[in-house]
């Protein structure tokens, strides 16, 4: 089995994990079937332009938004980024982007079509500035690779560094064409970003099952899959980690996961956009940040076929993984200490990933 571990850290990572206390894994919830599927929010740029305002009123809003004071913070938002976001919000809200240059300081009663009301524009920008609500939640989407994915409150916003998952899968299927015809799984899919990226690489001969415990994430991922017409390749299942995959145990050609890996006591130190608004379920990795990571590793061997491919993201918690593994009788090669981004961990396919049964070394 080939195991590739991207080591990436987004803007949420404020400090390295410090706790190495040995503890039992957290309780992983049972699969909860939804009685009625949730309806995802439609991204702003896809909404019909059923609202209107005058150019003059829109100009007043724009001036108000540019001058709305940012509350004092030890970690304030970047003013340059806020100006860009305001421009993007206006472009998403307008039916015709060419209306933007026409906004002047003089009175102009010409109407313009909007995809949301002017009152709502006031409301969402106040949320962005005063509540530090993520801009992606304000407009309902995130640009990721060449995709525009729906996101909303309750769904983790996909990060640029996670794009390396798709690149790694592309590399491995290029080297082994048989993997394009196999079954892959994405655990904790969130918006469905990684599953969609992999599904597009595999093409019509492949299949991806994407799982998530959150019914909101399941709804949003399903929306994104359908928007890119991949519903014949990607199946979304609700449940915790491997629970929705019991029917495909030992049949997976590939397994990917970006599980929560932030230590619990670091959540409060994250950017307000992250710590205050993004789902804790998708962030909190337990005391030392590796509860979910080890749970996924422990279950991977029984899910993959011989020669299967496994990728997961570890960010800044690699040291904690080493210490936990050593305390639970793993034998970790000395090269582990000099592990670098995109290096690969090779494990004998005949060995289980269960704790205490491996000799692991990094190339």
N, C-alpha and C positions, 0 to 999 in steps of 0.2 A: 504494500500500500504506500502511496506517495503522499506526503503531507507537506503542504506549503503554507507558511505562516507569514502573512503580511504584517509588518510592524509599523503601524501608523498612529499618529496622534493628531486629532483635530483641535479646534480652538477651545474645546471644552476642557482639555487636560491642563490643569493649573499646577499640579505638583505630583511627583512620583509617589507611589504607594509606600507607606512606611510600616503598616501592620503586617506581621508575619505569624500572628497567632493561629495555631492549628485549631480548626473547628469543623464541625460536621457540615455537609452541604445543606443549603437552604431547602425548604420544602418546595418542590415543583408541582404546580397546580395541575389538576386533572383537566382533561379536555372537556370543554363546556359547549355543547352544541347550541347555536343561537336559534331561538324560537322563530324569529323573523329577521331577515337580513337587514342590517342598517343601511340607510341610504347615504352615500358619501356626499360631501359638499362638492359642488362644481367649481373648479378654479375660475377666478374672475375673468380671465381672458376668453373662456369658453361660454360665458353667460350671454344671453341675448341682450342687445342694446335697447331695452324697453324703458329706460329712464332718460331724462333730458334736463339740461340746464343752459343758461346763457353763458356765453364766453366771459362776460363780465363777472358773473357769480363764480365761475370756475377759477378765474384769475384771483378773486378774493380768497377763495379756499387755498389756492396755491401759495399766495403771500402769507396767509395765516400758518400754513404747514411749514414753510421755510423758516418762520420766525418763532415757532412754538418752542419755548424754553425746555431744555433737557434737564431733568432733575439731577441734583448733585449725586455723584456716584464715584466710588473708588475705581470702577471699571466702566467708564462711560463709552457709549457707542462712538464709532469713528464718524466725525462730521462729513467727511468726503463720501463715505459709504451711505450715510443718510440722504445726502443729496442725490446720489444715484438711485437709491430706493424710491425716493419721491418721484423721480422721473419715470422709473419703471411702473410705479403704481398708476401714474397718470396715463401712461401708454396702454396698460392693461384695461383701464377703466373706459377709455375712449373708443368709440366705434371706428373713428378715422384718426389715425395718428397725426395726420397733417394738420389737425386742429391745434396741436400744441404750439407751433411757432406763431399762430395767429393771436395768441393771448397777449394782450397789451395792457398798459395801465389805463387807457381810455375806456369809456363806457362802450360796450358792444353787446347788444341784445340779440345777436344771432344765436339760435339754439344749436346745441351739439348733443349728439346721442351718447348716452353713457350705459355701461353695463351694470352699474350700481347707482344708488341715489347719492346726491350731493351730501345729504345728511349722513349717510353711511361712510362716505369718504372722510368726513370730519371725525366720525367715531373711530374708524380703524387706524387713522394716523395718530390720534390721541393715544390709542392703545399701544401703538408702536413706540412712541416717545415716552409716555408716562409710565406704562406698565412693562416696557421692554419686551413686548410680544414679538416673536420672530417675524421678520418680514415675509418669510415663506408661508406662515399661517395667515398673514394679512391678505396676500394675493391668492393663496390656496395652491401654490405649485412651487416646484424647485427644478432648475435646469441641472441635469446630471448626464454626463457624456453628451450624446446627441439627443437625449430624451427631455421632454418636459413632463414631469410627474406630478400628479395630484398629491398634495399633503394637507393635513389639517391637524387641529389640536388632538392629541392622543396618539399621533403617529410620529415616530422619529424621522427627522429630516435627513435624507441621505447626504453624506459628506463626499467631497471630491476625492479624498484619499481612498475611499472604498471602491473607487473605479478600478483599482488594481486587481480586485477579485476577477472581474470580467477579462482583464488582460491575461491573467494567469490561466484562466480556463481556456481562453483562446489559444494560448501557447501549447497547453497540454493536449488539446484535441487536434491541433495541427500535427503534433508528434505521434498521436495515436488516434487514427480515424475511427476506430471502433467505438470510442467514447462518445462520438456524436450521435450514435444510435442508441445510447444507453439511457438509463433513468437517473436523474440528478435530483437532489433535494437542497432547498434553501431553508435553514432553520432560523426562525425569528425574522421573517421577511420584511416586516414593517410596511413600507410603501410598495414593496415588490421590486425595487430597483435592481437588485442583484439577480433575482430570478428572471426578470425581463431581459437584462443584458445577456445572461447565459442562454436563455431561450432563443434569442436572435442569433447567437453563435451556432447553437446546435441545429437550428433549422427544423424542417418538418419531420425528420427521422428521429429526433430526440424528444425527450419529455422531461419536464421539471415539476416537482411537487414543492410548493412553498407553504410553510406553516407559520402560524403566529397565534399566540394565546389571546391577543386583543381582538375583540369583534370589530372595533373601529379600524384597526390595521387590516384585517381580513377584507372589510368592505372597500377600503381605499386601494389595496393591492388588486382586488378583483376589478375595480374601475380602471386602473392603469393597464392591466392585462388586456381588458376588452378594448380599450382605446387604441392599443397597438396591435389589435387583431391577433393575439397570441393565445386565445382561449383553447385552441386545439393542441397547444404544446404545453401550456402552464396550467396546473390545477392548484387552486388555493384551498388549504384545509385549516380549520381552526383547531387549536390545541397546543399543549405544552411540549416543545422540543420534539422528541421522538414518538410521543403517544399517537399522533395521527398517522404514523408511518408503519404501524405494526404489520400491515398487510404486505409491505415490501421489504421486510427485514432480510438482509443478506443479498438484496438485489440491486443496490445502488451502485452505479458506476462512479458517481461523484457526489460529494457532500460539501456544502459551503455554509458558513455561519459567521455572523458578526454579532456575537452575544454581548450583553452588558458586561463591562469590565472596569467600571469606576468604583473604587472603594466607597463604602457607604458614607463614611465621614468626610469624603471629599465633595459630595453633591452640593453642599451649601456653599462651597467656594467656587463653583462654576460660574461662567458668565450668566447674568440674569436671564438672557434669552434661552439658555439651556436649562439651568437649574430651576428656574421658576415655571417654565412652560412645557418643556418636552417631557414625555412620559417617563416617570421614574422606573417603571418596569423595564424599559429599554436601556436604562443607564446604570442602575445599581447592581454591581457585581458582588455584593456582600462585603464582609469586613476587609478582606484584602483584595477584592476585585476579581476573584477567579472562581467563584462558586459555579457560575453558569459555564465558564470555559471548561472546567474539569468535568462537569456533568456531560457536556457535549463530547469531550474527548473519550470519556468512559463508554459512551454508547456508540461511538463511531465504528469500532471494529466489527460489531455484530450487524451493522447496517450495510456495510460496504461489501461488494464482491471482491475476490482476490484481485489485486492490481488496481483497486479503486483509488480515487483521488480525493483528498480532504484538505480544505483550506479554511482557516479561521483567523480572525484578527485578535492580536494580543495587546497592541499599543504599549503602554508603559508598565504593564504588570508582568513582564517576563521574569523579572527577578523573583516575584512572589510565586510564580509557577514553579520555578526551580526549587525554592525553599520548601514549598508544599510537597513537591514530588520527592525531594530528598528525605523529608520527614516521614513519608509514607513508603519508603523502601525502594523508590525508583533509583536506578543507577544512571546518572546523567554524565555524559561525556564532558571532558574539560573544554571542548570547543564551544560548548553552550555559552560560556561566558563572553565569547567574542562574536556572538550571533549578530548579523547585520541585516538590514532591510532586504526583503525578498530572497533571503537564503532559504534553503529547503531542509526539512527534517525528514530523513528517510528511515522508515521503520520496516522491519522484516514483516512481510505479509502473513507469515505463519504465527506471529506473536499477537497476543491480544493487547488492546490499549488499556485494559484494566490495570489499576494501580498495582505495582509490585511485580509485574510480569515482563517489563520491558528493559532493554538496554537501548537508550536513545542517543544519537549523536547528530550534531549539526554539521553540514558541509560548509 
